């Protein structure tokens, strides 16, 4: 079985990167948009600035970490349901963070008792 971890970096953000409650609401909206089930949440606000919000999902997790002093945020999603599109969740977050630039990547993870064959 293969699942993809999806990561998106947000650069030049003009949205609020220092409000844990608002960022939590954004992640809940993103999870809802892809049909994910939120089981629990953890959030932390750091001094003098920065926030991390973690949603534990029935389908795995969504994590957002921010560095307001750099107008930067990083989103990690792992959705163990092929019907769920992480890009849809990431777009929901991007609408609020308002980045000038983004970068994304996918990393394939193989679930099973043995490592997959090496690709040529």
C-alpha positions, 0 to 999 in steps of 0.5 A: 500500500502506498500513501503520500505525505504532502508538504507545502511551504508558504513564503511572503505571507501577509495573513496573520501567522500568530493567532493560534485560534484562527489558525486552528479554525483554518485547519479545521476548515481544511480538514472539513473540505477534504472530508477528514474526521478530526479526532483531537487537536493540539496548539501552541503559541510561542514567545515572542511569536510563532504558532504550531497547530496539530490536528489528529485525524481519523485519516492521519494528521495535519500540522501547521507551523508558523514563523511570523518573523519570516512571513513563513509557514509550513503545512504537512498533511498525511491523509490515508484515504486516496479520495482525499486531495491534500492540495484542496486542504492546502489551498484552503490554508493558502487563502488565509495565509496569503503567501506571495510564493509557495513550494510543495512536495509529495513523498511516497510512503510504502506501508507493508512488511517489506521495503518496496523494490528500488525504482530505476 
